[in-house]
């Protein structure tokens, strides 16, 4: 029978969770405990406290998926579901520009 190797003691886990919830970065926690960042993220995830950073575009905005643009355009133009689905194959920048144009026209 094999014994399981414990990576973190209950005390380490409690301290790690407390530090993370107090705003300490994952990188700093990893350095403190002599662990990798991935290990700390995995442990905090198992403890159900880790919150992944939200992805931002280069300009700092939250990205919008092509499906969202296509659904909006389809709804505003009264397109069928099949027509709206075919819009998702279009270029994302083009879809965003069309959606922005419709929004601008709608506010006039």
N, C-alpha and C positions, 0 to 999 in steps of 0.2 A: 504494500500500500504506500502511495506517495503522499507526502505532506505538502500542503499548499504554502508557497512562499508569500508572506504578507509584505506588500510594498509600502503600505501606510498603516501605522498604528491608529487606534481609535482617537488618541490624543492629537496625532498629526492631522488626521482628517478633520477633527473639530477645529483645530487652529487654522487649517487651510480654508475651510468654509467661512470661518469668521473673518479672516483676512480678506478673502475675495469679496464678501458682502460689505466689508468696510471700504472697498474701493482699491485694494492692492491689485496691481496688474498680475496676470497669469505668469508673465516672464519673471517678475520679482519673486513670486511664490516658488516658482521652479528653482530659481537660484538659491533661495533660502533653504529649500529641502534637498538640494543637490539632485533634482530630477529633471527630466526633459519637459518642455512646454507641453508636448503631446500627452505625456503621462498625467500632468496636472489637469489638463483640459478633460481627459478621459475620466479622472477621478471626480472632478467637480460635476461632470455630466451625470455620472452614476449617482451622485448625491443630489441630483436634480436642482442645482443652483447655477450652473454655468449658462450664460446667455451669450450666444454667438454675436459677433459684431455684425451690424447691418451693412450690407454691401452698398457702396456709393459709387457713382460714376466719377470720372476725372474732374468734372465740374462740381462735385459735391452733392449731387442730387440723387434721390432714390430712383433706381431704374424702373421703368414701366415695361412690362412684357408686351411683345407684339400682339398676343391674344387680347389683351386689354384694349389696345388701340383698335384692333379689328372689330371687337365686340361693340365698342362705342360707335364706330363708323357705321357698322351694320344696323345698329339700333336707330341712329339718327336718320339714316337714309331708307329705313324700312326694308332692308335686304332680307332675303331668306337665310336660313341657317347655312345652307350649302354655299351661298354667295359669300356670306360672312367668313365661313371656313376657308374659302379660297383666298380671301384677303390676307390671311396669316402667312401666305407664301410670298407676299410682297416685302420689299425692303423696309426695315424698321424705321429708318429715317423718313422715308416717304409716308409711311403710315402715321407717324407722329405729326408731320407737317399737315396732312389732311385732317387729322383729328383736331389740331390746333386751329386750323382754318374754320372748321365746322363750329368749334366752341366760340370763336370770334364772331362769326356770322350770327350765331344763336343769341349773343348778348346785345346785338345791335337793335 
